[in-house]
Amino acid sequence: MKPSNAKIIKDGLWTNNPIFVQVLGICSTLAVTNNVRNTLIMIAGVTFATAFGSFTLSGIKGLLPRKVRMIIQVLVLSFYVILVDIVLRAYAPAISKQLGPYVGLIITNCILMGRAEAFAAANPPWASFIDGIANGLGYGVVLLAIAVVREFLGFGTLLGFRLAGDWFTPWTIMIMAPSAFFLVAMALWGSNSYNARAEARRKAAVAKAAPDRAAK
């Protein structure tokens, strides 16, 4: 049974979130999340490459010999990552220079290959495209939240605009890589705690309803 579009979107954004549940794409939090603008560019690049890569691979999955399947997957995904890099170099050279090699390293993001193998290889192109967008945005929401905290506390700015007054002392630790690990850990803890409580409430409701159904 093919999953509905609503379920695909819900899975990507929350139920099977790439960071909270699959714990993929964590390295990106170290690379770009001390700056909201760079984070938004990374989110757009990952979402674009995941969506169109999954769409393409789903469309040609019947033509791929099993022995070279993963090699072709990497080639297809690399094509879309290179497009992102070329567009940035042409239209936003300053941002491209700031991001340095990190745009090209999108291909090493496990979300791209993970969705190609786990979803696109077994589902039609349109569903795979939606799955790519949903997972890209699910990944992006987490990164953006971390970037907002890190940029504000680390620089006193958001998107380069000064928000904190002269009274504010920037937290140097927030612009360093370890802060991203701490924030991701806190996000994972919060997500897992919420899901555990929700599951406990669901089981309690089921257990409470069972005697009532038996009595009827």
Secondary structure by P-SEA (a helix, b strand, c coil): ccccaaaaaaaaacccccccccccaaaaaacccccaaaaaaaaaaaaaaaaaaaaaaaaacccccccaaaaaaaaaaaaaaaaaaaaaaaccaaaaaaaccccccccccaaaaaaaaaccccccaaaaaaaaaaaaaaaaaaaaaaaaaaaaaaccccccccccccccccccccccaaaaaaaaaaaaaaaaaaaaaaaaaaaaaaaaaaaaaaac
